[in-house]
Amino acid sequence: MKQLHNPLADPFFDGLDGPVQETARKLRELIFEASENMVEEIKWSKPSYSHDGLVCYLQPAKTHINFGFYQGAQLEDRGGLLEGDGTKMRHIRIKRTADIQPEPFKNLIWEAIEFNKK
């Protein structure tokens, strides 16, 4: 079976506090559920995920996680989940594990992967 997690990223997750750590770990699992071909690396001091190019990242804060998309401004975002006003990147602010929406989040991941293939 293919190993999905990069062991070099484990210390990042281990170093997070309580609820933020739980949320980050759930998002990590969701990302790999969306694509078993996702590559996990620590880039720019945060877990970054790529599949035919940069897809998404996890940026922890004290009370939440930003689940970001490198090309978020280019995504259709049918659910209106993405925040931000930069020219490329967008994110979803997740304050607790219960805020994770598996299907809409996976749809954004799949859309970002498809964008990279263009």
C-alpha positions in Angstrom: 0.0 0.0 0.0 1.3 3.4 -0.9 2.3 5.6 2.1 0.4 8.8 1.8 1.7 10.9 4.7 5.2 12.3 4.5 6.9 11.4 7.8 8.8 14.6 7.5 5.5 16.5 8.0 4.5 14.6 11.2 6.5 16.9 13.6 4.5 19.8 12.2 1.2 18.2 13.2 2.6 16.9 16.5 3.5 20.5 17.4 0.0 21.9 17.1 -2.2 22.5 20.1 -5.4 20.5 21.0 -8.3 21.5 18.9 -6.2 23.1 16.1 -4.2 19.8 15.9 -7.3 17.7 15.7 -8.7 19.9 12.9 -5.4 19.9 11.0 -5.2 16.1 11.2 -8.8 15.7 10.0 -8.1 18.0 7.0 -4.9 16.1 6.3 -6.9 12.8 6.1 -9.5 14.5 3.9 -6.9 15.7 1.4 -5.6 12.2 1.0 -9.1 10.8 0.7 -9.6 13.2 -2.2 -6.5 12.0 -4.0 -4.1 9.2 -3.0 -1.6 10.8 -5.5 -1.3 13.9 -3.5 2.3 14.8 -2.5 2.7 16.2 1.0 5.6 18.6 1.7 6.5 21.3 4.2 6.8 24.4 2.1 6.8 28.0 3.4 6.6 26.6 6.9 3.3 24.8 6.4 2.0 21.5 5.0 1.5 21.9 1.3 -0.1 19.5 -1.1 0.5 19.1 -4.8 -0.9 17.0 -7.6 0.3 18.1 -11.1 1.2 21.4 -9.4 0.4 23.1 -6.1 -3.2 22.4 -4.9 -3.7 23.3 -1.2 -2.1 24.0 2.2 -2.9 24.1 5.9 -2.0 27.3 7.7 -2.6 27.0 11.5 -3.4 30.0 13.7 -4.0 30.1 17.4 -7.8 29.4 17.2 -8.3 28.1 13.7 -6.8 26.5 10.5 -6.8 28.2 7.1 -7.4 25.5 4.5 -6.0 27.3 1.5 -5.9 26.8 -2.2 -3.0 28.1 -4.2 -5.1 28.9 -7.2 -8.3 29.5 -5.2 -9.2 32.7 -7.2 -9.4 30.5 -10.4 -11.8 28.0 -8.8 -15.5 28.0 -9.4 -16.2 27.5 -5.7 -19.9 26.7 -6.2 -20.5 26.5 -2.5 -19.1 30.0 -1.9 -16.7 28.7 0.8 -13.5 30.5 -0.2 -12.4 33.7 1.5 -9.7 36.3 0.5 -9.2 38.8 -2.2 -5.7 38.1 -3.5 -5.0 37.6 -7.2 -4.4 33.8 -6.7 -4.8 32.3 -3.3 -8.1 31.8 -1.3 -8.8 29.9 1.9 -11.5 28.5 4.2 -11.2 29.5 7.9 -12.0 26.4 10.0 -12.5 27.0 13.7 -13.4 23.5 14.8 -13.5 20.0 13.4 -17.3 20.1 13.1 -16.8 22.9 10.5 -15.2 20.5 8.0 -17.5 19.8 5.1 -16.1 16.6 3.4 -17.8 16.7 0.1 -17.6 20.4 -0.7 -14.0 20.5 0.4 -13.1 17.4 -1.8 -14.9 19.1 -4.7 -12.6 22.1 -4.3 -9.5 19.8 -4.1 -10.7 18.0 -7.3 -11.3 21.3 -9.0 -7.8 22.5 -8.1 -6.3 19.3 -9.4 -8.2 19.7 -12.7 -7.1 23.3 -12.9 -3.4 22.2 -12.7 -3.9 19.8 -15.6 -4.9 22.7 -17.9 
